[in-house]
Amino acid sequence: MTAFAQHAAFTLRTGLRNKDLLLMNYMLPLGFFLMMGTIMTEEINPFFLDTMIPAMMIFAALSGAILGLPNPLVEDREAGILRSYKINGVPAASILAVPALATVIHMLVVGTVIAGSAQLIFAAPLPVNWLMLAVTYLAFLFTCSGLGLLIGTISKNTQATIMWSQLVFLPSIMLGGLMMPASILPEALQQAARLLPSTYAMDAFRALAMGYEAASYAPVLNLVILVAGGILAYALAWFLF
């Protein structure tokens, strides 16, 4: 346990010292939060402020876990670091759990900043249920960190990592209901969005945390789907590691 804690603490500090990770974990999500809050006025998109807090929390999770988490795994594998861990008997579960845990902690910090400042800076509506905001965010972080580990596991090099990460990240932003209600998308795109965890997270946030009507499935079912997807992603990452 001591070795695990030391490894986790080192990885957590790396997320602040490494410029690439600092960009993905903090600068990109917080910068995007400030930019969108300034751009998305009532004249441009009157719906955005209603769900600004969950939308920007989802963006932060995607940035840290999908864009930021996989690359260090691939770089460590290419440098032979992961191989040395295996030779010295470090369990695969521990090797994967440490970067995932560090990413989740960073994203909890960013999510707290967004949730705590959006109303003060942009007059965004506050959640009606803070507990469910936290529960939904944790469920989404669990799913995204699992996907990030899976991407890092299956990618043979950093170029492949970028491709897989963008394949998840860009559709999640465009189709997941973050920038505009998913209900205004064409039917075919609405069905395609059902493949993305951000869609289920946004539905759950809207109904359970913000007090709006759920777009499709029962709100609790959205959480079940997120957790099940996270379990599957973690299991596949461990199996393929």
N, C-alpha and C positions, 0 to 999 in steps of 0.2 A: 504493500500500500504506500509506503514511503517513496519508493521509486516511481510509482504511478503519479503521486502528488507532485514530486519534483519535475517529472516530465510534463505534467499538465501546467505547472507554474511557468516552466521555461517556454512552452508553446504559447501560453497566454501573453507573456511578455514579448514574444516574437511578433505577435499580431499588432503590437504598438511600435516596434522598432523597425520591422520590415516595411519599406515604403509601399510595395505592392499590396501587402495585406492591410496596411493603414488606409490606403486608397479605397479598397473594396469594403472594408469593415466600417469605416467612419466617414471619410471625405466624400465618397460617391453618394451614399444614401442620405447623409445630412445636407450635402450640396444640392442634390436633386429635390429634397424636401423643401428647401428654401426657394429654389427656382420655381417649382411647380406651384407653391403657395403664392408666389408673386405673379406668375403668368396666368394661372387658371382663375381668372376673375369671374364675376357673375356674368359679364358680357360674353366671355369666351365659352365657358362651360359652367352653367349654373348648378350642375349636379355634383361637381367635384368636391366642394367644401363639405357636403353632407357626409362623405365617407373618406375625407382626407386622412384622418388618423389611421384607420386600418389599411388604407391603400399604401401609405408611405411606410407603414410597418412591414407590409408584405414586400414592398420593394427592397427594404433594408435586408430582410431575411434572404431574398433571392440574391442580392448583391454579395452578401457575406458568405453564404453557404454554396451557392451555385457557381459564382464567379471566383470567389476567393479561396474556398476550401480545397478544391481538387488539385490545383497547381502545385502546392508544396508537397503533396503526396507523390506526385509524379517526379518532381525534382529530387526528392529524397530517395526514390527508387532508382533513378538514373545515377545518383551519386553513390549508391551502394549502402546507404544508411539503413534502409528497411531490411536489407539482406543481413546486415550485421545484427540487427535486433532479433531476427529469426534465429540466427546461429547461436546467439546468447540466450535463447529460450524465452524471449518475450512473447507472450500470446498475441495472436493476430487481433483478438478482440481489444486488447489494450492499445495496440498500435493504432487502431482505427478510432477507438473511443476518445483518445486524448485530443486530436485536432478537432473532432466533432464537438466535444465539450467546450473547448476554448472558443470555437466559433459561436456556439450558442450563448456563451457568457457575453461576448462582444455584442452580439445582436440584441441581447436583453438590455444592455446599456443604451444602445442606439434607440431601441423601441421605447424605452422609458423617456428619453429626451424628446422624441417625437410626440408621444402621448401627453407629455407634460407641458409642451411649449406651443402646440398647434393652436390651441384656443387663445393663448396670450398674444401670439404673433399674428395669426390670420383669422381669428374669431371662428375657428372651426368648431362644430358642435362636439361636445364631450360625450363619451359613452354613457349609456344609462346603466350599464352593468360592468363595472371595472373588473370584477372577478372573471367574467366570461371573456373579457378582452384578453386577460392574461392567459387563461386556459386555451383559447383559440390560437393565440400567438405561440404558445409553447408547442401545441400540436403541429402548427405549421413549421416551426423551427425543427421539430423532430423529423418531419417529412423531408424538408429541404436539406438538412444535414445528412440524412441517409442518402439522398440523391447525389449530394456533393461527394460523399465517400465512394459511391458507386461509379461516378464519373471518373474520379481519381484512380479507381481500381482498374477500370477497363481501358483507360487511355494509355497508349503505348509511348506517347511523347507529349510535350507541351502544346504542339500544334493540334493534336487530336483533342486535348483537354479544352482548348478554346472552342473548337467546333461543337463538341458535345454540350458544353456549358451554354453557348449561345443558342443551341437548338432548344434548350429548355427556357432560358432566360427571356429571349425576345418574344416568343409567343405568349409567355406568362404575363408580360407587361402589356402586350397589345390586345390580348383576347380575354384576360382574366377578370375584367371589370374594374381595373384600377383607375384608368383615365376616364372611362365613360361606362354607363350601365351596360352590362353584357346583353341585356334584353333588346338593345337597339341594333345589335349585330345581325347580319343575315343568318338565317336558320342553319345553314351549313357550317358557318363559323361558330355558332353557339354549340353545335354538337362537337366540333373539334375542340372547343374550349373545355369540354368535359374530360379531356385527357390530361388536363393541367391541374396540379394541386392548388394553384393560386385561385382558380375558379371556386373550388370548394371552400377555401379559406375566406374568400370575400363574402360568399353566401353566409357562412357561419358568423363572421364579424357583423354583417348587416343585421342579422336576425337576433343573435344572442347578445351582442355587445352594444350595438347602436340602437336597437329597438325598431328597426325597419322590417318590412315584410320580406321573408325569404324568397329568393328568385325561383328556386326549383325544389330541391329535396328538403325533407325535414331538417331543421338546423342541426340537431344532434347527429343525424346520419352523416352530415358533412364532416363532423369531427371524427366519426368512426372511420370514414373513408381516408381521412388524412392520417390517422394513426396506423391503419392497416397498410397504407402505402409506405409509411415510414418503416414499419416492421419488415415489409418485403424488401425495401431498398437496403436496409442494414443487413438483412440475412444474405442477400445476393452479394453485397460488398464483402462480407466475411467469407462467403463460400468461394468467391473468385479471387480473393486476395492471395 
